Amino acid sequence: MSRLKVEDYLEQGIHGPKEIKPGERREFLGTLRERVVIVLKKSQVFEANVYPEIEQLMKQYPRSKLFLNGQMDYQYLGKYIKLAMSHNIPYKIVLNKDYNSNLGLVLAENNAINKEGIYIEKQNHAIQVIKKKSYKAFFKRWVKKLLKKR
């Protein structure tokens, strides 16, 4: 064995196998940016509703894989796990103790697709609630006012 091969072998034994773009892999929960179909940040995964874009892209990319951030509680990840299981998409919960990614969910293909817009904007769940003033509520307020005056 040549000296270079012995040193490479020792390096791998000490530090583990060499990785291509380790920073990018840490950020995107174990996959490369060029493979990513769609991404959700942690705050988006915390929301009560499932993003419909995720389900649409799971249908569009049936060979994709779902990567979930293992530093989040299962109660938030469960809805996306059920969605992946219903579409027969394998999922993986990634836990990296050395690096805390701000991403909560990554849907990725096995090969490079180089998709431009991978981030979803936050949903606006602001539904304006118009309160109807009932006669009963009006009457109660009127009675309270009269009683306060006494």
Buried (B, 14 or more C-beta within 10 A) or exposed (E): EEEEEEEEEEEEEEEEEEEEEEEBBBBBBBBBBBBBBBBBBBEBBEBEEBBEBBBEBBEEBEEBBBBBBBBBEEEBBEBBBEBBEEBEBEBBBBEBEEEEBEBBBBBBBEEEBEBEEBEBEEEEEEEEEEEEEEEEEEEEEEEEEEEEEE
